[in-house]
């Protein structure tokens, strides 16, 4: 078994090899490489499959009790400074390796069907493999410097993948927005890393935590500096894991192909922030102010994402805000000291959210056969409805995902979310209350999404309806509450273009291929079915009755004996009360969604009309994007223009004046410096004569 650990470095290298081979082929023999689509895909998928096999073996070994393994080499040295590079395999690493490789493999299989007609098929696989390699390298990194290197590589790959369809302005803008926003957080992370090295003299996680605790305790380092360094490091996860206030890039990143949404925005890149908080836990636990900041940031982000998701009509945007909300749960868990619960929810969420994103991609793929390749139409839930009849596999798996994320037992999300809420209640009842409300909203907007998409009557083949939706009009049109609504959930603005009917069914001249959608190819449905299994069952490893997960993943400041002793103190009555309350609020959310969007007993238009300010606040994403645009985009452009004026008039003016003076003086002197001795003698005579006259007069 030791041999496996010696070759663990192959796990990130294998997908890197695939990306390199395909990339070199595209650069050197572009046309020939693009023709070999299936071969390139098979190579990359096979290499990721081997990486999954190695990762699974390492996880099995760690579960059986193998001690953590670390292998490093000296990368740079100068005096007392020594920088090492290498890899480490412990419980957290082994778990993350399996999560990343398994989801990446399924996404790659799914991609074959989803991107089959895209001319960038081979390039997309190359990017996918490079991203997988970067993420796996981040996971096995033994110190902060190596993590930062792979952290930036992950960001670069995200830029490439989000902007994959770079000829679309919206995709190019989204990639730029994601890149710039993440650079803000990464700059803070870099400052925090340098500050911690200045204080502790180390980049190793354990050493930094121990030394920082000692320095704060003996007064060698002020508490203010420790808090500053910790918060700066946390800025990295704030950006990567889409936490307020650096969350604005995540919804726009849905402009990338749907497989990217599943891979980056469900299981890997956004989870990197939570992973780093877990790795830096020995540092954060010594700084209570930082822990509170993490907890409240996560709680507010969870609430913010949920309140925005309830009015989204783009199926991918709704899932994006859902991801943001669930990441807030994980970060809150870390902040309240529930290390295990945060990682547990990271694992369960990776599977069911990847399934939900891939399910949305299957829906979009089916809708494109009816409404054409206009993403604004193919992703609009108001044009869907009744898809369960035409896409049964997608519908069933999507329903499983909705039940899991809503926290309905025995699905995976129930066990992990309930553990987070229980830990939050012990730490701070206010945080629990925020998480509790968020749980109800999560159930509401997820089943709003399910009912609107899969139940009722199919609306996508009603020409007049989806032509008007280009405005678009409100949800009332598709729910049938009002024939000519002026306002309603789903409307982008009040006073939009109205329509008096649903229009005519049938084909038209907008590129339709069929009247009704159809189930996706097996390469797309198979990953959905496979992901449905852990979405239902993986939570059972972390039940409070027999928490095998907690015995495997626990805080670095605890021992296994302490974990077992704590588990023995489990109170089933307390669990039933907390779990019952959690399930109860979720059932209320599901019931409200069914009354509004399935049975039509409650008019959502009337509710939105009674609370227009709240509705507009949610619909406009709390106006945060507008504020950022006014302050940072427009404001910085205005500042740049002012600086340009200063540069042009003052700096350039001074330089130009110097040049002008030199030019004029040179032009004048060239008439005096003619090289004739007689002329020079005449000048000297004239000068002497002038001096004689001057002094004679005086």
C-alpha positions as CSV (number, residue, x, y, z in Angstrom):
1,X,0.0,0.0,0.0
2,X,3.0,2.3,0.6
3,X,3.7,2.2,-3.1
4,X,0.4,3.9,-3.9
5,X,1.4,6.9,-1.7
6,X,4.8,7.1,-3.5
7,X,2.9,7.5,-6.8
8,X,0.2,9.8,-5.5
9,X,1.8,12.7,-7.4
10,X,0.4,11.1,-10.5
11,X,-3.1,12.1,-9.6
12,X,-2.8,15.7,-10.8
13,X,-0.1,14.9,-13.4
14,X,-2.3,12.5,-15.3
15,X,-5.0,15.0,-16.3
16,X,-2.2,17.6,-16.9
17,X,-0.7,15.1,-19.3
18,X,-4.0,14.8,-21.1
19,X,-4.4,18.5,-21.4
20,X,-0.8,18.9,-22.6
21,X,-1.1,16.3,-25.3
22,X,-4.4,17.6,-26.6
23,X,-3.3,21.2,-26.3
24,X,-0.1,20.6,-28.3
25,X,-2.1,18.8,-30.9
26,X,-4.5,21.8,-31.2
27,X,-1.5,24.1,-31.5
28,X,0.5,22.1,-34.0
29,X,-2.1,20.1,-36.0
30,X,-5.3,21.9,-35.3
31,X,-7.5,20.5,-38.1
32,X,-6.3,16.9,-37.7
33,X,-6.7,17.0,-33.9
34,X,-10.2,18.4,-34.1
35,X,-11.2,15.6,-36.5
36,X,-10.1,13.0,-33.8
37,X,-12.8,14.2,-31.4
38,X,-13.7,10.8,-29.9
39,X,-10.0,9.8,-29.5
40,X,-9.1,13.0,-27.7
41,X,-12.1,12.7,-25.4
42,X,-11.4,9.0,-24.7
43,X,-7.8,9.8,-23.8
44,X,-8.7,12.6,-21.4
45,X,-11.6,10.6,-19.8
46,X,-9.4,7.6,-19.4
47,X,-6.6,9.5,-17.6
48,X,-9.1,11.1,-15.2
49,X,-10.5,7.6,-14.6
50,X,-7.1,6.3,-13.6
51,X,-6.7,9.4,-11.3
52,X,-10.1,8.4,-9.8
53,X,-8.8,4.8,-9.2
54,X,-5.7,6.0,-7.5
55,X,-7.7,8.5,-5.4
56,X,-10.2,5.8,-4.3
57,X,-7.3,3.5,-3.3
58,X,-5.8,6.3,-1.2
59,X,-9.2,7.0,0.5
60,X,-9.6,3.3,1.3
61,X,-6.1,3.2,2.8
62,X,-6.8,6.3,4.9
63,X,-10.1,4.8,6.1
64,X,-8.2,1.7,7.1
65,X,-6.0,3.7,9.3
66,X,-2.9,4.5,7.3
67,X,-1.0,7.5,8.8
68,X,-0.8,10.8,6.9
69,X,1.9,10.8,4.2
70,X,4.0,13.7,3.1
71,X,6.7,13.9,0.5
72,X,8.6,17.1,-0.1
73,X,11.7,18.4,-1.8
74,X,13.6,21.6,-1.2
75,X,12.6,24.0,-3.9
76,X,14.5,27.1,-2.9
77,X,16.9,28.0,-0.1
78,X,18.6,31.3,0.9
79,X,20.3,31.4,4.3
80,X,17.7,30.3,6.9
81,X,14.9,30.5,4.3
82,X,13.8,27.1,2.9
83,X,10.9,26.6,0.6
84,X,9.7,23.1,0.0
85,X,7.3,21.6,-2.6
86,X,5.7,18.2,-2.7
87,X,2.4,16.6,-1.8
88,X,0.6,15.3,1.2
89,X,-2.1,12.7,1.7
90,X,-4.2,12.8,4.8
91,X,-7.9,12.2,5.5
92,X,-9.1,15.6,4.1
93,X,-6.9,15.2,1.0
94,X,-8.0,11.7,0.3
95,X,-11.7,12.7,0.6
96,X,-11.3,15.8,-1.7
97,X,-9.4,13.8,-4.3
98,X,-12.2,11.3,-4.6
99,X,-14.8,14.1,-4.8
100,X,-13.0,16.1,-7.5
101,X,-12.0,13.1,-9.6
102,X,-15.4,11.4,-9.5
103,X,-17.4,14.5,-10.3
104,X,-14.8,15.5,-13.0
105,X,-15.0,12.1,-14.6
106,X,-18.8,12.2,-14.8
107,X,-18.8,15.7,-16.1
108,X,-16.4,14.7,-18.8
109,X,-18.6,11.8,-19.8
110,X,-21.6,14.1,-19.8
111,X,-19.7,16.6,-22.0
112,X,-19.5,14.2,-24.9
113,X,-23.3,14.4,-25.3
114,X,-23.7,18.1,-24.4
115,X,-20.9,19.5,-26.5
116,X,-21.2,17.0,-29.4
117,X,-22.0,19.6,-32.0
118,X,-19.8,22.3,-30.7
119,X,-16.8,23.2,-32.9
120,X,-14.7,23.7,-29.7
121,X,-15.3,20.2,-28.5
122,X,-11.7,19.2,-28.3
123,X,-10.5,22.5,-26.8
124,X,-13.2,22.2,-24.2
125,X,-11.9,18.8,-23.1
126,X,-8.4,20.2,-22.9
127,X,-9.5,23.0,-20.6
128,X,-11.5,20.6,-18.5
129,X,-8.5,18.4,-18.0
130,X,-6.2,21.3,-17.2
131,X,-8.8,22.6,-14.6
132,X,-9.0,19.1,-13.0
133,X,-5.2,19.0,-12.8
134,X,-5.0,22.4,-11.2
135,X,-7.7,21.6,-8.6
136,X,-6.1,18.2,-7.7
137,X,-2.7,19.9,-7.3
138,X,-4.3,22.4,-4.9
139,X,-5.8,19.6,-2.9
140,X,-2.5,17.7,-2.4
141,X,-0.4,20.9,-1.7
142,X,1.5,20.6,1.7
143,X,2.0,24.4,2.2
144,X,0.5,27.8,1.5
145,X,2.9,28.7,-1.3
146,X,2.1,25.7,-3.3
147,X,-1.6,26.1,-2.6
148,X,-1.4,29.7,-3.9
149,X,0.3,28.6,-7.1
150,X,-2.5,26.1,-7.9
151,X,-5.1,28.6,-6.6
152,X,-4.1,31.0,-9.3
153,X,-4.1,28.2,-11.9
154,X,-7.6,27.3,-10.9
155,X,-8.6,30.9,-11.4
156,X,-7.0,31.0,-14.9
157,X,-8.8,27.8,-15.9
158,X,-12.1,29.3,-14.6
159,X,-11.4,32.3,-16.9
160,X,-10.9,30.1,-19.9
161,X,-13.9,27.9,-19.2
162,X,-16.4,30.7,-18.3
163,X,-15.4,32.6,-21.4
164,X,-15.2,29.4,-23.5
165,X,-17.7,30.9,-26.0
166,X,-15.6,34.1,-26.2
167,X,-17.4,35.3,-29.3
168,X,-20.4,36.0,-27.1
169,X,-20.1,39.4,-25.4
170,X,-22.0,38.2,-22.4
171,X,-19.5,35.2,-21.9
172,X,-16.5,37.4,-22.4
173,X,-17.8,39.9,-19.9
174,X,-18.6,37.2,-17.4
175,X,-15.1,35.7,-17.7
176,X,-13.6,39.1,-17.1
177,X,-15.8,39.8,-14.2
178,X,-15.0,36.5,-12.6
179,X,-11.3,37.0,-13.1
180,X,-11.2,40.5,-11.7
181,X,-13.4,39.8,-8.7
182,X,-11.3,36.7,-7.8
183,X,-8.1,38.8,-8.1
184,X,-9.4,41.1,-5.4
185,X,-9.7,38.2,-3.0
186,X,-6.5,36.6,-4.1
187,X,-4.6,39.8,-3.5
188,X,-5.9,39.7,0.1
189,X,-4.9,36.1,0.3
190,X,-1.3,36.9,-0.9
191,X,-1.0,39.7,1.7
192,X,-2.2,37.3,4.4
193,X,0.2,34.6,3.4
194,X,3.1,37.1,3.5
195,X,2.0,38.5,6.8
196,X,1.8,35.0,8.4
197,X,5.2,34.2,7.1
198,X,6.6,37.4,8.5
199,X,5.1,36.6,11.9
200,X,5.7,32.9,12.1
201,X,8.6,32.3,9.6
202,X,6.7,29.3,8.0
203,X,4.4,28.4,5.2
204,X,3.4,25.0,6.7
205,X,-0.2,24.9,8.0
206,X,0.5,23.2,11.3
207,X,3.6,25.3,12.1
208,X,1.8,28.5,11.3
209,X,-1.1,27.6,13.7
210,X,1.1,26.6,16.6
211,X,3.5,29.6,16.3
212,X,0.7,32.1,15.8
213,X,-1.0,30.8,18.9
214,X,2.2,31.1,20.9
215,X,2.9,34.6,19.6
216,X,-0.5,35.9,20.5
217,X,-0.5,34.2,23.9
218,X,2.8,35.6,25.0
219,X,2.1,39.1,23.5
220,X,4.8,39.0,20.8
221,X,2.2,39.6,18.2
222,X,-0.7,41.9,18.8
223,X,-4.2,40.5,18.5
224,X,-5.0,43.1,15.9
225,X,-2.2,41.9,13.6
226,X,-3.3,38.3,14.1
227,X,-6.9,39.3,13.2
228,X,-5.7,41.3,10.2
229,X,-3.6,38.4,8.8
230,X,-6.5,35.9,9.3
231,X,-9.1,38.1,7.6
232,X,-6.7,38.8,4.7
233,X,-6.3,35.0,4.2
234,X,-10.1,34.6,4.4
235,X,-10.5,37.1,1.5
236,X,-9.3,34.3,-0.8
237,X,-12.1,31.9,0.1
238,X,-14.6,34.8,0.1
239,X,-13.9,35.3,-3.6
240,X,-13.4,31.7,-4.6
241,X,-16.5,30.4,-2.7
242,X,-18.6,33.4,-3.7
243,X,-19.2,34.9,-0.3
244,X,-20.5,38.4,0.3
245,X,-19.3,40.9,-0.8
246,X,-17.3,39.1,-3.6
247,X,-20.1,36.8,-4.7
248,X,-21.1,38.8,-7.8
249,X,-19.1,36.8,-10.3
250,X,-20.8,33.4,-9.7
251,X,-24.2,34.0,-11.3
252,X,-22.6,35.6,-14.4
253,X,-20.3,32.7,-14.7
254,X,-23.3,30.7,-15.9
255,X,-22.5,32.0,-19.3
256,X,-20.1,29.2,-19.7
257,X,-21.2,25.7,-20.9
258,X,-23.3,23.8,-18.4
259,X,-20.7,21.1,-17.7
260,X,-18.5,23.9,-16.3
261,X,-21.3,25.0,-14.0
262,X,-21.4,21.5,-12.6
263,X,-17.7,21.0,-12.3
264,X,-16.5,24.5,-11.2
265,X,-19.6,25.9,-9.4
266,X,-20.7,22.8,-7.6
267,X,-17.9,20.5,-6.6
268,X,-14.5,21.9,-7.2
269,X,-13.5,25.6,-7.6
270,X,-16.1,27.1,-5.3
271,X,-15.3,24.3,-2.8
272,X,-11.6,25.3,-2.9
273,X,-12.4,28.3,-0.6
274,X,-14.1,26.0,2.0
275,X,-11.1,23.6,1.6
276,X,-8.6,26.4,2.3
277,X,-10.6,27.5,5.4
278,X,-10.3,23.9,6.6
279,X,-6.6,23.7,5.9
280,X,-6.1,27.0,7.7
281,X,-8.3,26.0,10.6
282,X,-5.3,25.8,13.0
283,X,-4.7,29.5,12.3
284,X,-8.3,30.7,12.5
285,X,-9.1,28.8,15.7
286,X,-6.6,31.0,17.6
287,X,-8.3,34.2,16.4
288,X,-11.9,34.4,17.8
289,X,-12.7,37.6,15.9
290,X,-11.8,35.9,12.6
291,X,-14.0,32.9,13.5
292,X,-16.9,35.2,14.1
293,X,-16.3,37.0,10.9
294,X,-16.3,33.8,9.0
295,X,-19.5,32.6,10.7
296,X,-21.5,35.8,10.1
297,X,-20.2,36.1,6.5
298,X,-21.3,32.6,5.7
299,X,-24.7,33.1,7.4
300,X,-25.4,36.3,5.6
301,X,-24.3,34.9,2.3
302,X,-26.6,31.9,2.7
303,X,-29.5,34.2,3.4
304,X,-28.6,36.6,0.6
305,X,-28.4,33.8,-2.0
306,X,-31.7,32.3,-1.0
307,X,-33.6,35.6,-1.1
308,X,-32.3,36.3,-4.6
309,X,-32.9,32.7,-5.9
310,X,-36.7,32.8,-5.2
311,X,-37.3,35.2,-8.1
312,X,-34.9,33.8,-10.7
313,X,-36.3,32.5,-14.0
314,X,-33.1,31.4,-15.7
315,X,-32.7,27.8,-14.4
316,X,-28.9,28.1,-14.3
317,X,-28.9,31.4,-12.5
318,X,-31.3,30.0,-9.9
319,X,-28.9,27.1,-9.3
320,X,-26.0,29.5,-9.1
321,X,-27.6,31.5,-6.3
322,X,-28.5,28.2,-4.6
323,X,-24.8,27.2,-4.8
324,X,-23.9,30.6,-3.2
325,X,-26.4,30.0,-0.4
326,X,-25.1,26.4,0.3
327,X,-21.5,27.6,0.3
328,X,-22.6,30.1,3.0
329,X,-23.8,27.2,5.1
330,X,-20.4,25.5,4.8
331,X,-18.5,28.7,5.7
332,X,-20.8,29.3,8.6
333,X,-20.2,25.8,9.9
334,X,-16.4,26.5,9.8
335,X,-16.9,29.8,11.6
336,X,-18.9,28.3,14.5
337,X,-16.2,25.6,14.9
338,X,-18.1,22.7,13.3
339,X,-15.2,21.6,11.1
340,X,-16.8,18.2,10.4
341,X,-20.2,19.5,9.4
342,X,-18.7,22.0,7.0
343,X,-16.7,19.3,5.1
344,X,-19.6,16.9,5.3
345,X,-21.9,19.4,3.6
346,X,-19.2,20.1,1.0
347,X,-19.2,16.4,0.1
348,X,-22.9,15.9,0.0
349,X,-23.5,19.2,-1.8
350,X,-20.9,18.3,-4.5
351,X,-22.9,15.3,-5.6
352,X,-26.4,16.6,-5.6
353,X,-25.6,20.1,-6.9
354,X,-23.5,18.6,-9.7
355,X,-26.5,16.4,-10.5
356,X,-28.8,19.4,-10.5
357,X,-26.5,21.5,-12.8
358,X,-26.1,18.5,-15.2
359,X,-29.9,18.1,-15.0
360,X,-30.4,21.7,-16.0
361,X,-28.0,21.2,-18.9
362,X,-30.1,18.2,-20.0
363,X,-33.2,20.4,-19.8
364,X,-31.5,23.2,-21.8
365,X,-30.3,20.6,-24.4
366,X,-33.9,19.4,-24.8
367,X,-35.4,22.9,-25.0
368,X,-32.9,23.9,-27.7
369,X,-34.6,21.4,-30.0
370,X,-37.8,23.4,-29.6
371,X,-36.9,27.1,-29.1
372,X,-33.5,27.1,-30.9
373,X,-30.1,28.1,-29.6
374,X,-31.1,31.4,-27.9
375,X,-29.9,30.8,-24.4
376,X,-32.3,33.4,-23.0
377,X,-35.1,31.2,-24.2
378,X,-33.7,27.7,-23.7
379,X,-32.9,28.5,-20.0
380,X,-36.1,30.4,-19.2
381,X,-38.2,28.2,-16.8
382,X,-41.3,30.2,-17.9
383,X,-41.1,28.4,-21.3
384,X,-40.7,24.9,-19.8
385,X,-43.4,23.0,-17.9
386,X,-44.4,19.4,-18.3
387,X,-40.9,18.2,-19.2
388,X,-41.4,15.1,-16.9
389,X,-43.5,13.6,-19.6
390,X,-40.7,14.0,-22.3
391,X,-37.6,13.8,-20.1
392,X,-38.4,11.2,-17.3
393,X,-34.8,10.4,-16.3
394,X,-33.8,14.0,-16.1
395,X,-37.0,14.8,-14.1
396,X,-36.6,12.0,-11.6
397,X,-32.9,12.8,-10.9
398,X,-33.7,16.5,-10.6
399,X,-36.4,15.7,-8.1
400,X,-33.9,13.7,-6.1
401,X,-31.6,16.7,-6.1
402,X,-34.4,19.0,-5.0
403,X,-35.2,16.7,-2.1
404,X,-31.6,16.4,-1.1
405,X,-30.8,20.1,-1.1
406,X,-34.1,20.8,0.7
407,X,-33.0,18.7,3.6
408,X,-35.7,16.0,3.4
409,X,-34.6,12.7,5.1
410,X,-33.1,10.3,4.3
411,X,-31.5,12.2,1.4
412,X,-27.9,13.3,1.7
413,X,-28.5,17.0,2.3
414,X,-30.7,16.4,5.4
415,X,-27.9,14.9,7.5
416,X,-25.2,17.5,6.6
417,X,-27.5,20.6,6.8
418,X,-29.0,19.4,10.0
419,X,-25.6,19.0,11.6
420,X,-24.7,22.5,10.6
421,X,-27.9,24.0,12.1
422,X,-27.3,22.0,15.3
423,X,-23.8,23.4,15.6
424,X,-25.0,26.9,14.8
425,X,-27.7,26.7,17.5
426,X,-25.1,25.7,20.1
427,X,-22.7,28.5,19.1
428,X,-25.2,31.3,18.4
429,X,-29.0,31.0,18.2
430,X,-29.2,34.0,15.9
431,X,-27.0,32.2,13.3
432,X,-29.2,29.2,13.7
433,X,-32.3,31.3,13.0
434,X,-30.7,32.7,9.8
435,X,-29.8,29.2,8.7
436,X,-33.3,28.0,9.6
437,X,-35.1,30.6,7.5
438,X,-32.7,30.0,4.7
439,X,-33.6,26.3,4.8
440,X,-37.2,27.1,4.2
441,X,-36.5,29.4,1.4
442,X,-34.2,26.8,-0.2
443,X,-37.0,24.2,-0.2
444,X,-39.4,26.9,-1.7
445,X,-37.2,28.0,-4.6
446,X,-36.0,24.6,-5.5
447,X,-39.5,23.2,-5.8
448,X,-40.6,26.3,-7.5
449,X,-37.9,25.4,-10.0
450,X,-39.0,21.8,-10.2
451,X,-42.7,22.5,-10.6
452,X,-42.2,25.2,-13.1
453,X,-39.9,23.1,-15.2
454,X,-41.3,19.6,-15.0
455,X,-44.9,19.8,-14.1
456,X,-48.0,21.3,-15.7
457,X,-48.3,22.0,-19.5
458,X,-45.4,22.4,-21.8
459,X,-45.2,26.1,-22.9
460,X,-42.1,26.1,-25.1
461,X,-43.9,25.5,-28.4
462,X,-46.2,28.5,-28.0
463,X,-44.7,30.9,-30.4
464,X,-46.3,34.2,-29.2
465,X,-45.5,33.4,-25.6
466,X,-41.8,33.0,-26.0
467,X,-41.5,35.9,-28.5
468,X,-43.0,38.1,-25.8
469,X,-40.7,36.6,-23.2
470,X,-37.8,38.2,-25.0
471,X,-39.1,41.4,-23.2
472,X,-39.8,39.3,-20.9
473,X,-43.3,39.3,-19.2
474,X,-44.1,38.0,-15.8
475,X,-44.6,34.5,-14.4
476,X,-48.4,35.3,-14.4
477,X,-48.6,34.5,-18.1
478,X,-47.3,31.0,-17.7
479,X,-49.2,30.2,-14.5
480,X,-52.4,31.5,-16.0
481,X,-53.3,33.8,-13.0
482,X,-53.7,36.8,-15.2
483,X,-54.1,37.0,-19.0
484,X,-52.5,40.4,-19.2
485,X,-50.3,40.9,-16.1
486,X,-48.5,44.2,-15.6
487,X,-46.4,42.8,-12.8
488,X,-45.5,39.4,-11.4
489,X,-42.8,37.1,-10.2
490,X,-40.3,36.7,-13.0
491,X,-40.8,40.0,-14.6
492,X,-37.6,41.9,-15.2
493,X,-39.3,45.3,-14.6
494,X,-42.7,46.7,-13.9
495,X,-44.7,47.9,-16.9
496,X,-43.3,45.4,-19.4
497,X,-44.7,44.3,-22.7
498,X,-48.0,42.5,-22.2
499,X,-49.7,39.8,-24.1
500,X,-53.3,38.6,-24.0
501,X,-52.8,35.0,-24.7
502,X,-50.5,32.0,-24.9
503,X,-50.2,32.1,-28.6
504,X,-50.2,29.4,-31.3
505,X,-48.5,26.1,-31.0
506,X,-46.4,24.6,-33.7
507,X,-43.3,25.3,-35.7
508,X,-42.1,28.7,-36.8
509,X,-39.1,30.3,-38.5
510,X,-36.9,30.6,-35.4
511,X,-34.9,27.5,-35.9
512,X,-37.1,25.0,-34.2
513,X,-36.4,21.3,-34.9
514,X,-39.4,19.8,-33.1
515,X,-42.5,20.7,-31.2
516,X,-41.6,19.0,-28.0
517,X,-38.3,18.3,-26.2
518,X,-36.8,14.8,-25.9
519,X,-34.7,12.9,-23.4
520,X,-31.0,13.5,-23.7
521,X,-28.5,10.9,-24.9
522,X,-27.2,8.2,-22.6
523,X,-23.9,10.0,-22.1
524,X,-25.8,12.8,-20.5
525,X,-28.4,10.7,-18.5
526,X,-25.9,8.1,-17.2
527,X,-24.0,10.6,-15.1
528,X,-27.3,11.9,-13.7
529,X,-28.3,8.4,-12.6
530,X,-24.9,7.7,-11.1
531,X,-24.9,11.0,-9.2
532,X,-28.4,10.3,-7.9
533,X,-27.0,7.4,-5.9
534,X,-24.7,9.4,-3.5
535,X,-27.3,12.1,-3.5
536,X,-29.6,9.7,-1.8
537,X,-27.2,7.5,0.2
538,X,-23.9,9.3,1.0
539,X,-25.4,11.2,3.9
540,X,-25.9,7.9,5.8
541,X,-22.2,7.8,6.6
542,X,-22.7,10.9,8.8
543,X,-25.9,10.1,10.8
544,X,-25.7,11.2,14.4
545,X,-26.5,7.7,15.5
546,X,-23.4,6.3,13.9
547,X,-21.3,9.1,12.6
548,X,-18.6,7.3,10.6
549,X,-17.8,10.5,8.7
550,X,-16.9,12.4,11.9
551,X,-14.6,9.6,13.0
552,X,-12.7,10.1,9.7
553,X,-12.9,13.9,9.2
554,X,-12.4,15.9,12.4
555,X,-10.8,19.2,13.5
556,X,-7.0,19.3,13.7
557,X,-7.2,20.4,17.3
558,X,-9.1,17.2,18.3
559,X,-8.1,13.6,18.7
560,X,-10.1,10.5,17.6
561,X,-10.6,9.6,21.3
562,X,-12.2,13.0,21.9
563,X,-14.4,12.6,18.9
564,X,-15.6,9.2,20.0
565,X,-16.2,10.5,23.5
566,X,-18.2,13.4,22.2
567,X,-20.3,11.1,19.9
568,X,-21.1,9.0,22.9
569,X,-22.8,12.0,24.5
570,X,-25.4,12.2,21.6
571,X,-28.9,13.1,22.8
572,X,-31.5,11.6,20.5
573,X,-34.3,13.8,21.9
574,X,-32.4,17.0,21.1
575,X,-31.7,15.6,17.6
576,X,-35.4,14.9,17.0
577,X,-36.4,18.4,18.1
578,X,-33.8,20.1,15.9
579,X,-34.3,17.8,12.9
580,X,-38.1,18.0,13.2
581,X,-37.9,21.8,13.1
582,X,-35.5,21.7,10.1
583,X,-37.7,19.3,8.2
584,X,-40.8,21.2,9.2
585,X,-39.6,24.5,7.7
586,X,-38.6,22.7,4.5
587,X,-42.0,21.1,4.2
588,X,-43.6,24.5,4.6
589,X,-41.4,25.8,1.8
590,X,-42.3,22.8,-0.5
591,X,-46.0,23.2,0.4
592,X,-46.0,26.9,-0.5
593,X,-44.2,26.2,-3.8
594,X,-46.8,23.5,-4.7
595,X,-49.7,25.7,-3.8
596,X,-48.3,28.5,-6.0
597,X,-46.8,26.7,-9.0
598,X,-48.4,23.3,-9.1
599,X,-51.9,23.6,-7.9
600,X,-52.5,27.3,-8.5
601,X,-54.2,27.9,-5.1
602,X,-52.0,30.9,-4.2
603,X,-51.4,33.8,-6.7
604,X,-47.7,34.7,-6.6
605,X,-48.5,37.8,-8.7
606,X,-50.8,39.2,-5.9
607,X,-48.1,38.6,-3.3
608,X,-45.4,40.3,-5.4
609,X,-47.8,43.2,-5.9
610,X,-48.4,43.7,-2.2
611,X,-44.7,43.8,-1.5
612,X,-43.2,45.5,-4.6
613,X,-40.1,46.8,-2.8
614,X,-39.1,43.4,-1.4
615,X,-39.9,41.8,-4.8
616,X,-37.8,44.3,-6.6
617,X,-35.0,44.0,-4.1
618,X,-34.8,40.2,-4.7
619,X,-35.3,40.6,-8.5
620,X,-32.5,43.2,-8.7
621,X,-30.1,41.1,-6.6
622,X,-30.3,43.6,-3.7
623,X,-28.9,46.1,-6.2
624,X,-25.4,45.0,-5.3
625,X,-24.4,44.7,-8.9
626,X,-25.8,48.1,-9.6
627,X,-23.9,49.6,-6.7
628,X,-20.7,47.9,-7.7
629,X,-21.1,49.1,-11.3
630,X,-21.7,52.7,-10.2
631,X,-18.9,52.8,-7.6
632,X,-16.2,50.6,-9.1
633,X,-16.9,50.4,-12.8
634,X,-18.3,53.9,-13.6
635,X,-16.5,55.5,-10.6
636,X,-13.1,54.1,-11.5
637,X,-13.5,55.0,-15.1
638,X,-14.3,58.6,-14.1
639,X,-11.3,58.6,-11.8
640,X,-9.2,57.2,-14.6
641,X,-10.3,60.0,-16.9
642,X,-9.3,62.6,-14.3
643,X,-5.9,61.0,-13.9
644,X,-5.6,61.0,-17.6
645,X,-6.3,64.7,-17.7
646,X,-3.6,65.3,-15.0
647,X,-1.2,63.1,-16.9
648,X,-1.9,64.9,-20.2
649,X,-1.9,68.5,-18.8
650,X,0.6,68.3,-16.0
651,X,3.0,65.4,-16.5
652,X,3.0,65.5,-20.3
653,X,2.9,69.3,-20.2
654,X,6.1,69.4,-18.1
655,X,7.8,67.0,-20.4
656,X,6.7,68.7,-23.5
657,X,7.7,72.1,-22.1
658,X,11.2,70.8,-21.5
659,X,11.4,69.5,-25.0
660,X,10.1,72.8,-26.4
661,X,12.7,74.8,-24.4
662,X,15.4,72.5,-25.7
663,X,14.2,72.8,-29.2
664,X,14.0,76.7,-29.1
665,X,17.4,77.0,-27.5
666,X,18.9,74.6,-30.0
667,X,17.4,76.5,-32.9
668,X,18.8,79.7,-31.6
669,X,22.3,78.4,-30.9
670,X,22.7,76.8,-34.3
671,X,23.1,80.3,-35.9
672,X,25.9,81.1,-33.4
673,X,27.8,77.9,-33.7
674,X,28.7,78.0,-37.4
675,X,32.4,77.0,-37.1
676,X,34.0,80.2,-38.4
677,X,36.8,81.6,-36.3
678,X,36.3,85.1,-37.6
679,X,32.7,85.0,-36.5
680,X,33.7,83.8,-33.0
681,X,36.4,86.6,-32.8
682,X,33.7,89.2,-33.7
683,X,31.4,87.8,-31.0
684,X,34.3,88.1,-28.4
685,X,35.1,91.6,-29.6
686,X,31.5,92.6,-29.3
687,X,31.2,91.1,-25.8
688,X,34.3,92.9,-24.6
689,X,33.1,96.2,-26.1
690,X,29.8,95.8,-24.4
691,X,31.4,95.2,-21.1
692,X,33.7,98.2,-21.5
693,X,30.7,100.4,-22.3
694,X,28.7,99.0,-19.4
695,X,31.4,99.5,-16.8
696,X,32.5,102.8,-18.3
697,X,28.9,104.2,-18.0
698,X,28.7,103.0,-14.4
